[in-house]
Amino acid sequence: MAATNGKLRLVLRSKRVLVRTENYESSGVTSNSLTAWNGQVFSTRRRVMVYDYVYDERQKQALEGVRELATKMGLVLEVTDLSRRSALRRILRLGT
């Protein structure tokens, strides 16, 4: 947690949890596509994985406390979740 220029900043790291996995078949190509052979369209099997980002109890308490503090002091709260940022964005953020 840091306060600069009228902003209160909190950095957290959530845990990525698999919520659901869905399998389906797709034939989303046309007959003149490169994946079609001799006029036949081939179907492909695809999988969609849905994730959720959750905080543990200690992080939830810290977030609520910082929210209350920011509203009492009239500061803008900026919450950053490191788990949702890519490695490149984290490196660039440290450099600036």
C-alpha positions as CSV (number, residue, x, y, z in Angstrom):
1,M,0.0,0.0,0.0
2,A,1.3,3.4,-0.9
3,A,-0.1,6.9,-1.1
4,T,1.1,9.4,-3.8
5,N,-0.5,12.4,-5.5
6,G,-3.9,11.9,-3.9
7,K,-4.1,8.2,-4.8
8,L,-4.0,5.3,-2.5
9,R,-2.5,2.3,-4.2
10,L,-2.9,-1.4,-3.1
11,V,-1.1,-4.2,-4.9
12,L,-2.5,-7.7,-4.5
13,R,-1.9,-11.1,-6.0
14,S,-5.0,-13.3,-6.5
15,K,-5.2,-17.0,-7.1
16,R,-6.4,-18.2,-10.4
17,V,-9.0,-21.0,-10.0
18,L,-10.6,-23.1,-12.8
19,V,-14.3,-22.7,-12.7
20,R,-15.6,-24.7,-15.7
21,T,-14.4,-26.5,-18.8
22,E,-16.6,-26.8,-21.9
23,N,-15.9,-29.0,-24.9
24,Y,-17.6,-28.5,-28.2
25,E,-17.1,-29.3,-31.9
26,S,-16.8,-26.5,-34.4
27,S,-16.9,-26.4,-38.2
28,G,-16.6,-22.7,-38.5
29,V,-14.8,-22.9,-41.9
30,T,-16.3,-22.5,-45.3
31,S,-15.9,-25.0,-48.2
32,N,-13.4,-22.8,-50.0
33,S,-11.2,-22.5,-46.9
34,L,-7.7,-24.0,-46.7
35,T,-8.9,-26.4,-44.1
36,A,-11.4,-27.9,-46.5
37,W,-10.2,-30.7,-48.7
38,N,-12.0,-31.8,-51.9
39,G,-15.1,-29.9,-50.9
40,Q,-15.4,-31.5,-47.4
41,V,-15.3,-29.3,-44.4
42,F,-13.5,-30.8,-41.4
43,S,-14.8,-30.1,-37.9
44,T,-12.5,-29.5,-35.0
45,R,-12.9,-30.1,-31.3
46,R,-12.3,-27.1,-29.1
47,R,-12.2,-26.6,-25.4
48,V,-13.0,-23.4,-23.5
49,M,-11.6,-23.1,-19.9
50,V,-13.2,-20.5,-17.6
51,Y,-11.1,-19.1,-14.8
52,D,-11.9,-16.9,-11.8
53,Y,-9.5,-14.9,-9.7
54,V,-10.1,-15.1,-5.9
55,Y,-8.5,-13.5,-2.9
56,D,-7.9,-15.2,0.4
57,E,-9.4,-13.9,3.6
58,R,-6.5,-11.8,4.6
59,Q,-6.4,-10.0,1.2
60,K,-10.2,-9.4,1.4
61,Q,-9.8,-7.8,4.8
62,A,-7.0,-5.6,3.6
63,L,-9.0,-4.5,0.6
64,E,-12.0,-3.6,2.7
65,G,-9.8,-1.7,5.2
66,V,-8.1,0.3,2.4
67,R,-11.5,1.1,0.8
68,E,-12.8,2.5,4.1
69,L,-9.5,4.5,4.6
70,A,-9.7,5.9,1.0
71,T,-13.3,7.1,1.4
72,K,-12.6,8.7,4.8
73,M,-9.6,10.5,3.5
74,G,-11.1,11.4,0.2
75,L,-8.4,9.7,-1.8
76,V,-8.7,7.7,-5.1
77,L,-8.1,4.0,-4.6
78,E,-6.1,2.1,-7.2
79,V,-6.0,-1.6,-6.8
80,T,-3.6,-3.6,-8.9
81,D,-3.8,-7.4,-9.2
82,L,-0.5,-8.8,-10.2
83,S,-2.0,-12.2,-11.3
84,R,-4.0,-10.6,-14.1
85,R,-1.0,-8.7,-15.5
86,S,1.4,-10.3,-18.0
87,A,5.0,-10.7,-17.2
88,L,6.0,-8.0,-19.8
89,R,3.6,-5.4,-18.2
90,R,5.0,-6.1,-14.8
91,I,8.6,-5.7,-16.0
92,L,7.7,-2.4,-17.8
93,R,5.9,-1.1,-14.7
94,L,9.0,-1.8,-12.5
95,G,11.1,0.1,-15.0
96,T,9.0,3.3,-15.0
